[in-house]
């Protein structure tokens, strides 16, 4: 999973990045000349992986991971220039989801009071402009191809999709709110439109007003998912030992680390879940989209397994924990053989039978 952190300059975006990754990227970098994004990979904490490791004692344990990319802060000055173009910004289009950090504290450089709604509107408008530029340029190429006599069905489907997208964007609406038929959505998938990506809002509050922003959160939740962090405070927690950190979190009424909270939030937003492979060599968590079938899950492990798929040997993590061993899972008839169309469930343990 790859999540891009975007936001205006001085929104505390890099502070959030450091909080999530445990890294120490310079929080003042983007106010100077830095244009390349910060990147960090963190593992998804999962108690189930730890318990499976205790049971199978493998040579290697691999957790699922999330890559966070902290992009250069935007200026908020919208004009005819695409705010999401230029060096370092190309990676934003490869993100699976975007986390939009909005400032909810006084700007330390200017003293300006926070205005989360204005910041949110500014960035969403920039993304709409970026997508509109891409869609219009592509439509010009499609029309040029038609003039040259190219009129295949795929081009016609793409044209229909682009016309709908442009009309939608011109009304200042994100593409994610446009219901495209599956063939049209597939035709434009490769353009990686920003407003088509799942978007969550990170309300970055200071220590004094954290937890007192129900009205702001409720208003944002009318159209987008939102989570509140006390970015600077939670970044400082990373420097404390575990016992001290727990005490300070309790004082702030924070039940989990920022990393775990955003991980759960991201899985919910993207509709992700996990299945596991186990054995003496390796215990590993794999991330898939809810609704993926056994062949798609097999393809996550290796393309050969999907291509030569025969059956999936399957049992659930919960049943394994209740029974205490694979042997008892089998004896109780809880071990199954599933076909290609089986929809993999969160917590399934799979072994793929295949032949190529």
C-alpha positions as CSV (number, residue, x, y, z in Angstrom):
1,X,0.0,0.0,0.0
2,X,1.3,3.4,-0.9
3,X,-0.1,6.6,0.7
4,X,0.8,10.1,-0.4
5,X,0.8,12.9,2.1
6,X,-0.1,16.2,0.5
7,X,-0.9,19.6,2.0
8,X,-0.1,23.3,1.9
9,X,3.3,24.6,3.2
10,X,3.5,24.8,7.0
11,X,0.6,22.4,7.4
12,X,2.8,20.1,9.5
13,X,2.7,17.5,6.8
14,X,6.4,16.4,7.3
15,X,5.7,16.3,11.1
16,X,2.9,13.8,10.4
17,X,5.3,11.9,8.1
18,X,7.9,11.6,10.9
19,X,5.2,10.6,13.4
20,X,4.0,7.7,11.1
21,X,7.5,6.5,10.1
22,X,9.6,7.2,13.1
23,X,12.1,9.0,10.7
24,X,13.5,12.4,11.3
25,X,13.0,14.3,8.0
26,X,13.7,18.0,8.2
27,X,10.4,19.7,9.0
28,X,11.7,22.9,7.5
29,X,13.0,21.4,4.2
30,X,10.0,22.4,2.1
31,X,10.2,26.1,3.1
32,X,13.6,26.2,1.4
33,X,14.6,24.6,-1.9
34,X,13.8,20.9,-1.3
35,X,11.6,19.5,-4.0
36,X,12.1,15.7,-3.7
37,X,9.6,13.8,-1.5
38,X,10.5,12.0,1.7
39,X,9.7,8.3,1.6
40,X,9.4,5.8,4.4
41,X,8.2,2.2,4.6
42,X,6.6,0.9,7.9
43,X,5.2,-2.5,8.7
44,X,1.6,-3.0,9.6
45,X,1.4,-4.1,13.1
46,X,-0.8,-7.2,13.3
47,X,-1.2,-9.4,16.4
48,X,-2.3,-12.3,14.2
49,X,1.1,-12.4,12.5
50,X,2.9,-12.4,15.8
51,X,0.7,-15.3,17.1
52,X,1.2,-17.3,13.9
53,X,5.0,-16.8,14.3
54,X,4.8,-18.1,17.8
55,X,3.0,-21.2,16.6
56,X,5.0,-22.0,13.4
57,X,8.4,-20.7,14.5
58,X,9.4,-19.8,10.9
59,X,12.8,-18.8,9.7
60,X,11.3,-15.5,8.5
61,X,8.3,-13.3,9.4
62,X,7.0,-10.7,7.0
63,X,4.4,-8.2,7.9
64,X,2.4,-6.2,5.4
65,X,3.8,-2.8,4.8
66,X,2.7,0.8,4.0
67,X,4.9,3.2,2.1
68,X,4.4,6.8,3.0
69,X,5.4,9.5,0.6
70,X,5.7,13.1,1.9
71,X,5.4,15.5,-1.1
72,X,6.5,19.0,-1.3
73,X,4.2,21.5,0.3
74,X,1.8,23.3,-2.1
75,X,1.7,27.1,-2.0
76,X,-2.0,27.5,-2.4
77,X,-1.6,30.0,-5.2
78,X,-3.7,28.7,-7.9
79,X,-3.2,29.8,-11.5
80,X,-3.0,28.2,-14.9
81,X,0.0,26.2,-13.9
82,X,-0.7,22.7,-12.7
83,X,0.2,22.7,-9.0
84,X,0.8,18.9,-9.1
85,X,3.4,18.9,-11.9
86,X,7.1,19.3,-11.7
87,X,10.0,17.5,-10.2
88,X,9.2,15.2,-7.3
89,X,5.4,15.3,-7.9
90,X,5.2,12.5,-10.4
91,X,5.1,10.0,-7.6
92,X,1.9,11.4,-6.3
93,X,0.0,9.8,-9.2
94,X,1.3,6.3,-8.2
95,X,-0.2,6.5,-4.7
96,X,-3.0,4.1,-3.8
97,X,-4.6,6.9,-1.7
98,X,-3.9,10.4,-0.6
99,X,-3.8,11.8,2.9
100,X,-4.5,15.5,2.8
101,X,-3.0,17.3,5.8
102,X,-4.8,20.5,6.9
103,X,-3.4,22.9,9.5
104,X,-5.4,23.3,12.7
105,X,-2.9,25.4,14.6
106,X,-1.6,28.9,14.4
107,X,1.0,29.2,11.6
108,X,4.4,29.5,13.3
109,X,5.9,31.6,10.5
110,X,3.0,34.1,10.1
111,X,0.9,33.7,13.2
112,X,-2.2,33.2,11.0
113,X,-5.1,31.4,12.5
114,X,-6.0,28.0,11.1
115,X,-8.7,27.7,8.4
116,X,-9.0,24.0,7.6
117,X,-11.9,24.5,5.2
118,X,-10.1,27.0,3.1
119,X,-7.0,24.9,2.9
120,X,-9.1,21.9,2.0
121,X,-10.9,23.7,-0.7
122,X,-7.6,25.1,-2.1
123,X,-6.0,21.7,-2.5
124,X,-9.0,20.0,-3.8
125,X,-9.3,22.8,-6.4
126,X,-5.7,22.3,-7.4
127,X,-6.3,18.5,-7.9
128,X,-9.4,19.2,-10.0
129,X,-7.4,21.6,-12.2
130,X,-4.6,19.0,-12.6
131,X,-7.1,16.3,-13.7
132,X,-8.9,18.7,-16.0
133,X,-5.6,19.5,-17.8
134,X,-4.8,15.8,-18.2
135,X,-8.3,14.9,-19.4
136,X,-8.5,17.8,-21.9
137,X,-5.1,17.0,-23.4
138,X,-6.0,13.3,-23.8
139,X,-9.3,14.2,-25.4
140,X,-7.4,16.3,-28.0
141,X,-5.3,13.3,-28.9
142,X,-8.4,11.1,-29.1
143,X,-10.1,13.6,-31.5
144,X,-6.9,13.8,-33.6
145,X,-6.9,10.0,-33.9
146,X,-10.5,10.0,-35.0
147,X,-9.6,12.6,-37.7
148,X,-6.9,10.2,-38.9
149,X,-9.5,7.5,-39.4
150,X,-8.9,5.5,-36.2
151,X,-12.3,4.6,-34.8
152,X,-11.9,1.4,-32.8
153,X,-14.3,0.6,-30.0
154,X,-11.8,1.1,-27.2
155,X,-11.1,4.7,-28.4
156,X,-14.9,5.4,-28.4
157,X,-15.2,4.1,-24.9
158,X,-12.3,6.3,-23.7
159,X,-13.8,9.3,-25.4
160,X,-17.2,8.8,-23.7
161,X,-15.4,8.5,-20.3
162,X,-13.3,11.6,-20.9
163,X,-16.3,13.7,-21.9
164,X,-18.1,12.8,-18.7
165,X,-15.0,13.4,-16.6
166,X,-14.4,16.8,-18.1
167,X,-18.0,17.9,-17.6
168,X,-17.8,16.7,-14.0
169,X,-14.5,18.4,-13.3
170,X,-15.7,21.7,-14.8
171,X,-18.4,21.7,-12.2
172,X,-15.6,21.4,-9.6
173,X,-16.5,17.9,-8.7
174,X,-13.9,15.2,-8.0
175,X,-13.9,12.1,-10.3
176,X,-14.4,9.8,-7.3
177,X,-18.0,11.1,-7.1
178,X,-18.6,10.2,-10.7
179,X,-20.1,6.7,-11.3
180,X,-18.5,5.5,-14.5
181,X,-19.5,2.1,-16.1
182,X,-16.7,-0.5,-15.6
183,X,-15.5,-0.4,-19.2
184,X,-15.2,3.4,-19.1
185,X,-13.4,3.4,-15.7
186,X,-11.0,0.8,-17.0
187,X,-10.3,2.9,-20.2
188,X,-9.1,5.8,-18.1
189,X,-7.5,4.0,-15.2
190,X,-4.0,4.4,-16.6
191,X,-4.2,8.2,-16.3
192,X,-4.1,7.9,-12.5
193,X,-6.4,11.0,-11.9
194,X,-5.8,12.5,-8.5
195,X,-9.4,13.2,-7.7
196,X,-10.3,9.6,-8.6
197,X,-8.0,8.3,-5.7
198,X,-9.5,7.6,-2.3
199,X,-8.9,10.7,-0.1
200,X,-8.8,11.1,3.6
201,X,-8.2,14.3,5.6
202,X,-5.7,14.5,8.4
203,X,-6.7,17.3,10.7
204,X,-3.4,18.4,12.2
205,X,-4.2,20.0,15.6
206,X,-1.9,21.3,18.3
207,X,-1.7,19.9,21.8
208,X,-4.0,22.5,23.2
209,X,-7.0,22.1,20.9
210,X,-6.7,18.4,20.1
211,X,-9.9,16.5,20.8
212,X,-12.0,19.7,20.8
213,X,-12.9,19.9,17.1
214,X,-16.1,17.9,16.8
215,X,-17.8,20.7,14.7
216,X,-14.9,20.9,12.3
217,X,-14.7,17.1,12.0
218,X,-18.4,16.7,11.5
219,X,-18.4,19.3,8.7
220,X,-15.5,17.6,6.8
221,X,-17.2,14.2,7.3
222,X,-20.1,15.3,5.2
223,X,-18.0,14.6,2.1
224,X,-14.7,13.0,3.2
225,X,-13.3,10.7,5.9
226,X,-11.2,12.5,8.5
227,X,-8.9,11.6,11.3
228,X,-7.4,14.0,13.9
229,X,-3.7,14.0,14.9
230,X,-1.8,16.1,17.3
231,X,1.2,16.0,15.0
232,X,4.0,17.7,16.9
233,X,3.0,16.1,20.2
234,X,2.7,12.6,18.6
235,X,6.1,13.0,16.8
236,X,7.7,13.8,20.2
237,X,6.1,10.6,21.6
238,X,8.4,8.6,19.3
239,X,11.4,9.9,21.2
240,X,10.1,8.6,24.6
241,X,10.4,5.1,26.0
242,X,7.2,3.0,25.9
243,X,6.1,3.6,29.5
244,X,6.5,7.3,29.3
245,X,4.7,7.4,25.9
246,X,1.7,5.5,27.3
247,X,1.4,7.9,30.2
248,X,1.4,11.0,27.9
249,X,-1.1,9.3,25.5
250,X,-3.5,8.6,28.3
251,X,-3.3,12.3,29.3
252,X,-4.3,13.3,25.8
253,X,-6.9,10.5,25.6
254,X,-5.1,8.9,22.7
255,X,-5.6,5.1,22.7
256,X,-3.3,4.0,19.9
257,X,-0.3,5.3,18.1
258,X,-0.8,7.6,15.1
259,X,0.6,4.9,12.9
260,X,-1.9,2.2,14.0
261,X,-4.8,4.6,13.8
262,X,-4.0,5.7,10.2
263,X,-3.3,2.1,9.2
264,X,-6.7,1.0,10.3
265,X,-8.2,4.1,8.7
266,X,-6.4,3.5,5.4
267,X,-7.5,-0.2,5.3
268,X,-11.1,0.9,5.8
269,X,-10.9,3.6,3.2
270,X,-9.3,1.4,0.6
271,X,-11.4,-1.7,1.4
272,X,-8.3,-3.8,2.1
273,X,-8.0,-6.9,4.2
274,X,-5.2,-9.5,4.9
275,X,-4.7,-13.2,4.3
276,X,-1.7,-15.2,5.5
277,X,0.6,-17.9,4.3
278,X,2.3,-20.0,7.0
279,X,5.0,-22.6,7.3
280,X,8.4,-23.5,8.8
281,X,10.1,-21.2,6.2
282,X,7.9,-18.2,6.4
283,X,4.9,-16.6,8.0
284,X,3.6,-13.7,5.9
285,X,0.7,-11.2,5.7
286,X,-0.6,-10.3,2.3
287,X,-2.8,-7.3,1.5
288,X,-5.8,-7.7,-0.9
289,X,-9.0,-5.8,-1.6
290,X,-12.1,-7.1,0.0
291,X,-14.0,-9.1,-2.7
292,X,-10.9,-10.5,-4.3
293,X,-11.2,-14.1,-5.3
294,X,-8.7,-16.9,-4.7
295,X,-6.9,-16.5,-8.0
296,X,-6.4,-12.8,-7.4
297,X,-5.0,-13.6,-3.9
298,X,-2.7,-16.2,-5.5
299,X,-1.4,-13.6,-7.9
300,X,-0.4,-11.4,-5.0
301,X,2.0,-14.2,-4.0
302,X,3.3,-14.9,-7.5
303,X,1.9,-14.6,-11.0
304,X,2.7,-18.3,-11.6
305,X,0.3,-19.3,-8.8
306,X,-2.5,-17.4,-10.4
307,X,-1.8,-18.6,-13.9
308,X,-1.6,-22.3,-12.9
309,X,-4.2,-22.1,-10.1
310,X,-5.9,-25.5,-9.2
311,X,-7.3,-25.1,-5.7
312,X,-6.7,-23.1,-2.5
313,X,-6.2,-25.0,0.7
314,X,-7.9,-22.8,3.3
315,X,-8.7,-22.4,6.9
316,X,-9.3,-19.3,9.1
317,X,-7.0,-17.8,11.7
318,X,-9.8,-17.7,14.2
319,X,-10.4,-21.5,13.8
320,X,-6.7,-22.2,14.1
321,X,-6.5,-20.2,17.4
322,X,-9.6,-22.0,18.7
323,X,-8.3,-25.4,17.8
324,X,-4.7,-24.8,18.7
325,X,-3.2,-26.7,15.7
326,X,-3.7,-27.4,12.0
327,X,-4.2,-31.1,12.9
328,X,-7.2,-30.3,15.0
329,X,-8.5,-27.9,12.4
330,X,-8.5,-30.8,9.9
331,X,-10.1,-33.3,12.4
332,X,-13.0,-30.9,13.0
333,X,-13.6,-30.5,9.3
334,X,-12.6,-26.8,9.3
335,X,-10.0,-27.3,6.6
336,X,-11.4,-26.5,3.1
337,X,-10.5,-26.8,-0.6
338,X,-11.7,-23.7,-2.4
339,X,-12.0,-23.0,-6.2
340,X,-11.2,-20.0,-8.3
341,X,-14.3,-18.0,-7.5
342,X,-13.9,-18.3,-3.7
343,X,-13.9,-14.8,-2.1
344,X,-11.0,-14.6,0.3
345,X,-11.9,-13.4,3.8
346,X,-9.9,-11.3,6.2
347,X,-7.8,-13.7,8.3
348,X,-7.9,-16.6,5.9
349,X,-4.8,-18.8,5.8
350,X,-4.1,-20.1,2.3
351,X,-1.9,-22.6,0.6
352,X,-2.2,-22.5,-3.2
353,X,-2.1,-25.7,-5.3
354,X,-1.0,-24.9,-8.8
355,X,0.6,-26.4,-11.9
356,X,2.4,-24.5,-14.7
